[in-house]
Amino acid sequence: GLHLGVGLLGAWLHGSKPAEYLQFNTHIKQFKELESSGNHIKDLVREHFIDNQHKLTVTLIPDEEYGKKLGEREEEILKEKICRLTQADKEELQKQATELQSAQDTVQDLSCLPCIQLNDVPLSPLHYPVHSTNVEGVPVQIYEGPTNGISYFRCLISDCDLVDEQESVLPLYSDIMSSVGAGGRSYQDCDLQKMLRTGKFSCSTHATADKDQIDKYKLGTLLSSYCLNDNLPYMYSLWQDLLSKPHFQETDRIKALLDADVAGQKDQITGSGHQFALTRSRSHISPFGELSEQIGGFKQAKIVQQYHSGDIEKLVSEAAGTHVSHLDRSLFSMALNTTPDKIDENLEALSQLLRGVPDIKSGKDYGIIARDIVAVDSVNEFVEISNLGVNFCARSYRAVPASHPDSPILTLLGSVMSSKFLHKEIREKGGAYGSGAMMNQQAFSFFSYRDPNNVSTLSVFDQAIDWACQGSFTDQQLQEAKISIIGKLDAPIAPGSRGLSEFLGGLDLDQRQAFRTGILNASRSEVQRLAGQYLSGDRLHGNVVVGAETETSKFRDLGYRIDTFGQNN
């Protein structure tokens, strides 16, 4: 409703009647009449674009020296401003800086503010019951609930028996599967049917650290879609065509996908550089971190660039080979979220879909992947990206699986550090857009986002560890962190996503109860002790800074490993 209202403002402000823009059926009818009378859209395109001589073509050519020139210009401006300062100006600036420092270091009295108490927090987690059945030998998890006449389908295909090169292709394979044609339909026809018949239709790579065992993880390809219940036959028909006859021969379409991926890489890194830095830092401390870098970090981005500039037929061949390895329904597990009256119809459609997939039953254990950790020393690394303009810093330590008794306490430690120390030091004083600490995927990590600093931020990470090890936080701050975490755990879950976390390898009900109890019962002394146990001393960790080429020499002098990321890698 809000987006609809904002969308009406343009016409309304220019004198049109906003109610006319809400007559959707009338506009659709008019459009159909115009289109039925001839090539209305084609004629408009020809008139306003192809035959229109009133046009301007602008070509933007990047300056490879832009970052260097910008830095030199900023230094010149700074010197000019300093030269114009009088002694009185300098004293005034020093006074303002001292006042700002004092204000930032002042501890505010928050006792007057209303606050939820721990005794207001429910002791048990939210739970949405699911049940399981078996269709053609494939386990299917079912959630029955008020999904507003929509059925949600997921299929997880295990990829635990792949070599490194095959794992690297999985994200590209998923993109291709989501975008090419299938059966008797071209990719344009498939896209049209997806838009007409479904609300979402996607294929993605799914990886998660094992919840129970350190240095083990699960890897798979996730098929996901949803549609109105009336469109169930069409949705499953699309999946049947895609699984049985995907059009890997549509090389022009695949090239266009690679073009789009490469073109958007710089924007993706600029917008989510902290995620890239976190992924890279975790790759230095655990097998799962190494996998995450391979399928979703800088390493994957370089692989995309290599295929983009290399032989497209090689990618097509490897994607087709990956697809053949998926045609074994003993690798499948499925989940349905739907209304009670549509369960049987969904299960019958699934049965028909699965009957077209061979049941090889190779006897392999298609589940948890275990690999030995290779790293024995901590790693410091700088990733250079031309003309980046800001920094993204990250540090990760080896931790524990999600079901371990120490996991909730480390989660609590991350929350306390983020809100009570890192925010003030990195965001308020340092000027970064954001920062934090977290326990996630068997690692405890620090990060900063769009940070003007780098070395000083890494020093703040050290200070945060000392702050926690000394127990410098209060019981009230610990309670606030507990309530914050419970609030996130108890956030409402849409009917279409209920049971999804457990289906994808998350904690079961008993483990979520233990995690919740661990959060609520944690004491200051326990948090302080685990900070020292997991983060202090010479614990194995990965330090990563992502920044511009102007910072490279500084980090090289500090002994950092240097990696360069760019369009020519």
N, C-alpha and C positions, 0 to 999 in steps of 0.2 A: 504493500500500500504506500509506504514512504517513497519507494523508488518511482512508483507510478505518479505520485503527486509532484515530485521533483521534475519528472519527465514532461509534465504539462506546462511548466513555468515558461519555457521558451516561447511557445505559441501564445500563451495567455498574455505575456508582457508585450507582445507585438500586436495585440488587438483581436486575436482570434478567440472564439468561444471554446473554453476548455472542455465542455461537455461533448462537443462534436468529436473530439479526439478519443473519447471513450466508446464511441459507437463501432466497436470492432467488427461486428458482423456486417454492418453496412459497408465498411471499407473493404472487407474481404470480398463481398459480393461485387462491388464496383471493380475491384482488381481482376476478379475472374472474368467479368464481362469484357474488360479491356483486353485481357490476354486471349480470350476466345476469339476476338475479332481479328487477330493477327499476332505478329511478333512484337508485342508492345514493349517488352523489356529490351529486346535486341535493338529496336528502333531508338529507344531512349539512350542506350549506350552508344550507338553510332552517332546520334545527334550531338550528345553532350561531351563525348570523349574522343571517338575515332575521327570524326569529321570536324571537330571543333578546332579552329586555327588559333583561337585565343588561349594560348597555353605557354607556360614557362617551365623549362627543364632545369633543375638545379642539381649539380653533382657535388657531393661533399667528399673531400679527400683528406683523410686524417694526417696530421703532422706527427711524425715519429718522434720529434724533439719537443712535443708539446709539454710533457711533464717537466722536462729540464728547464724550458723557457719560463714556464709558470713559476717554478721555484725561484729562479733568478729574479723574475719580476717582483715576486712577493718580498724577497730580500731587499731589493732596491726601495720599494715602497716603505718597508719597515725602517730602513736607514734614514730615508727622507723625513719620516715622521719623528724619529728620535732626535734628529738634528734640529728640528723646529721647537723642541720642548725646552722651556726655561727651567731653571732650578725650582721655581715654585710649582711648575707643572709636574715635575718629577716627584716632588714631595707630596703633592696631592694624590698622584697615582699610587704612591707607596702607602699613603694613608688609607685609600679606598681598598687596596689589596689586603691590608692588615685587617680592616673591618670585615671584609668578605670572608677571610680565613677564620676570624673569630666567630662570625655568624654560622659558618658551615660546621665548626667544631662544637658549637653549643648544643647540649643535650636538651631537647624540648620535653616539657612535662606533659605527657599524654594521658595522665590519670583522669582528667576531667572529661575525656571523650567516652561515649558509650562503647562497650565492647562485648562481644559474645563470650560467654564463659564455657569452659570445657564441659561442665555438667549440662550444657544445652545441646551438646553434640550427641547424636545417636551412637550407641555402641556398636551397632551392626551395620554392615554396608548395604547399599541398595542391591537388590537381587531380582533379576528377571528370569524366571525358570524357562529352561529349554528342554526338549527331549530329542532323542536320537532314533533313527531308523536306518534301514539298509535298503538301497535300491541297486539292483544288478551288481551286488557285491561291493558297492561304494557307500561308506558311512555318510549319512545326511543329518545335520543338526537342524532342528525346526524350532522357530519361535512363533507362537500364535498370539496375535495381538491386534490392536486397533491401528492398522497401517493405512487407513483412509483409502481403501480400495486399491492399494498398490502391493505388488509382490516384488521382493528383493531377492536376488540370486547371487551367490558367490560360489566359485569353484577354485580350490587351491590345488595346484599340481606340483608335487614334490620335485625338486631339482637337486637332490643331494648326491647324485652320482656323476657330477660334471667335473671336468678338469678346469684349470684356471682360465684358459682361453675361451672355453664355452661359457663360463660364468660371466666373463666380460661382455659377451654378446647378448646376454639375457635382457638388459634394458632396451637395447635396440630391437631385439626380437619382439618384445612387448609392444613397442611403438609401432612396428610394422604390422603386427597382428591387429592392432586397434584401428589401422588406417587403410589397409588394402581391401580389395574386393574379395568375394568368396562365392563358390558355387557358380551359378549363372549370372551373377551380378558384378558389375564393375565397381570400383571404389566409390564412384559418384552415386551409383544406385544404392550401395550399402549405406553410405552416409545419409542419404535421403530416408531410407527405411528406419535407420536408427533414430533420426530426428522425429519422424512421424510416429513411430511405434514405441519408443523407449524414452525414459528421462535421462538415462546414462548407460553407456555401453563401453567398457574399457578393459584393457589388459595391462597388467603392471607387474613389476618384479617385487616380490615380498621377501624380506629377510628379517629375522629377529633372533636375538641372543636367547639361548635356552634359559628358561626360568629357574632351573634346578641345578645345572652343572656349569662350572666355570669353563671358559674357552670352548664351548660348544654352541652350535647355532642351527637354525633351520632356514632353508632357502627354497623358494618356490615361485611359481608364476600364478598370479591371482586374476581370475576372470570375474568381472563384476558388472551387474546390470540391474535395472529395475524398470517396471512398466505398470500401467493400469492393468487390472486383472483381465479386462476384455481383450488386451493385446498379448496375452501369454503365448498363444500359438506362434505369433510372429516373432517374439523375442527368442524363443527357443529354436525356431527355425533358422534365425540368423546365427546363433551359436553352432548349430549343427553344420551349416554350410562352412563356417569359419574353421571349425575343427577338422572337417573332412576335406575341404578343397579351398584352402587359402591361395590367393593369387600372388605368389612370390615373384612371378614374372613381370609384375607391374613396376619395372625398374625406374621409370620416370617419376612415379609416385614416391618411391623410396628415396630417390635423389632429392625430391622436394622436401621430404621429411628431414633429411640430413642438412639441407640448406637452412631450414628453419631452426634446427637445433644449434648449428654452429653460429648463426646470426644472433641468436639470443643468449649465447653463453656469457658474454661480458655483462649484460644486464642482469642475468641470473646471479652472477657472482657479486656484483655490486649490491643487489637487493638482499642476498642471503649469504654473504661472505662468511658470517660467523658459523653457519652450518658447514660450509666447506672447510673452514679452519678446524672445527670440532671433529669432523670426519677424518681429516688428515692427522690430527693429534692422536686420535684413538687407533689409527692404523699402526702406530708405533708401539702399541702396548698389548694388543690382543689379536688373535686370528679373526674374530668377528669384525673388529675395527679395520683390519686389512681387507676383508671382503667388502665392507661398506665403502671403502675408498675405491675399490675396484669397480663397483657397480653404481656408485652415486657421487663420487668425489672428483677431484682434479684428474685422477687417473682415468676415470670413465670419460670425462670431457675430452681428454687427449685421444682416447680411443675413437670417439666420435669424429674428431678432426682427421685422424688417420684414415678412417673409412671414407670420409668426405673427399679427401684428396687422392684416395687410392682407387683400387679396383672394386667397383660396386658389385660385380658378379661374385666376388669372394664373400661379401656380406650376405648376399642372397643365398649362396650355398650354405653358409654357416647357420643362417636363420632357418632355412628349410631343414637342415639336419637337427637343429634343436626341436623343431616342431615334430619331426618323426619320433624323437625320444619321448615326447609328451603323449604319444598315442598309445597309452597303456593305462587303462582305467584303474589298475591296482595302485597307481600313483595319486588318484583323485580323492579328495574329500570335499563335501559340499555343505552349504548352509542356506536355509530358506527363512525369510521373515515374511509372513503373510497372514491373512485373516483365516479363521478356522474353516470357513466354507470353501476356501480355495486350496486347501492342503492336498486333497486327492488329485485335483487337476494338475497342480504343480508336480506332484510325484509321478503321475502318468507321463507328463511331458519329459521329466528327467529320465524316466525309464527308456523312453523312445530315443532320447539323445544319447544315452550311454550304450545302448545296443549297437550304435554305430562306431563305438570305440573298442578296439581289441582289449582283451583281458589277458595280458601276457603272464603276469604273476611270476616274475623272475626269481622270487625268493629273497631278493635283497632287502635290507632294512631301510626302507624309504622313510627316514625320519630325521634324527639328530645327526649333525655332521660334527666330527671331532677332529681338530687339527692342533698340532703342537705349536706353542708360541716360539717364534724365532728370535725376537728381540731379547737381549740380555743387558743392554745399557740404555739409559735415557737418551732421547734424541732432541736436539734443538734444530729447528728448520725454518728458513725464510722462503716464502713463495712469492716470487716477483711477478707482478702484473702491470704492464705499462699503463701510465696515466690513470692509476686507480684513484689517487687523491685522498683516500682514507686508509686506515688499518683495521684488520680483524685479528684479534689475538685469541689463542686458545691453549689450554693445558689440560691434559687428561692423565689420570692415575688408574692403575688396575684396582678393581673393587671386587664385588661379589655378585652372584646371580640374584634375581628379583625375590626369590623365595627364601633367601638366607636371612637369619635373624638380625643381621647387622644392616640389611638393606633399608628398612624404614628409618633407622636412626641416621644413616648417611643421607637419606632423602631429606630428613629434618635439618641436618647440618647444612645442606645446600640451600634450603629455604632461608635459614637464619643468616647465613653468609650473604646471600643475595640482597636481602632487604635491609639488613642492619649494618653492613660494612661495605660491600662492593658498590652498591648504588651511590652511596655518599662519596666514596673515594674516586670511582671511575666516571660515574655519570655527572654528579654535581660539581666535583672539583676538577676532574679531568676533561669534561666536556664531551665524552662519548655519548652516542645516542642510546646505548643500552649496555648492560652487563649482567652477569649472573653466575651461579654455580648450580650444578645439578648432579644427581645420581641417575644414570640411565645406561641401559645396555651393557651392564657389567663394568662400567667405568664411572669414575667421579671426575667431572670436568668443570673448568672455568672458561669463561669467554667474555669478550667485549665486542660491541657492534658499532661500526662506523666510528672508529676511535681515532682522534687526532694524534694520540700517543702510541707508543709500542713498548719500548724498554721499560718505561716507568710503569706501564700497566702490568707487565710481568712481575715487576717488583711488588705491586699491590697484591697480586696473587699470593706471593710469599707472606706479605703482611697479614692477609686474611687467614692464612693457615696459622700463623703465630697467634693472632687474635682469638681464634677458636681453641687452639691448644691451651691457651691461658685461661679459658673460660670467661672471656670478657663480656659475654652477653648475659642478660638478666633472665630470671624466671618468666617475667612478663613477656619479654621478647620471644622466648621459647614457646610460650603459650600462643602468642599471635601466629607464629610459624605453624604450629600444630593445626590451628583453626583454618589457616590458609590452605594447607594441604588437604584437610578433610573436605573443605569446600570444593576443591577441584575433583576429589574422588567422588563426591556426591552430586556433581553437576548432572542435570537431566540428560538422559540418553534418548534420542529419537527412536521410535519403534523400529525403523528400518535398520538400526545399528545395534539393537539389543542382542547380546550374546556374541557379538562379533569379536570382541577382544579375546574371549576364551577360545573361540574357534581358530583364531590366528596365533595361538600359542601363549596367551596371557595367563595370569594367575586364575586358578579356580576359586570357588566360593570360600573354601576353608583357608586357602592361602591369602585371599583378600582380607578375610577376617583376622588372620594372624598379623598381616601387614598393618591393618588399621589399629589393632591392639598395641603393636609395637610403637606406632606413632603416638598414641594417646598416653602410653605408660613411660615413654622415654624421659630420662632425667638429664639435668645439666651435666652431671658428672659422666654419664654414658656418652653423651654427644662430645664432650671434651676428650674423653679417652679415645674414641674412635677417630677423631680428627688427628690425634697423634699417631695412632696405629696405622692409618691408611695414607696419610698425606705428608707427614713430617720425615725428616732425615733423607736418606738416599733411596726412597721408594721409586720404582721404575715409573717413568712418566714421559710424555711427549709434549714438547713446547712447539707451537707453530704460530708464526706471524705471517699474515697475508698483507702485502703492501706494494707500494710503487717502486719503480726501478731506482728512484732517488735514495731509497733506504738500503739498497743492496750492499754497498760498500761498508756501511756501518755494521751490518749483521755479519758480513764476511770477516771483519776484524774481530768480532766477538766469538768467532769460531763456529758460527751456524752453518749448517748444510744449506746450500742455495739451490732452489729449483725455479725454473722460469716457465711461466704459463703464458701462451699467446697464440695467435692465429697461425704462426709458422711452426708450431711444435710438431 
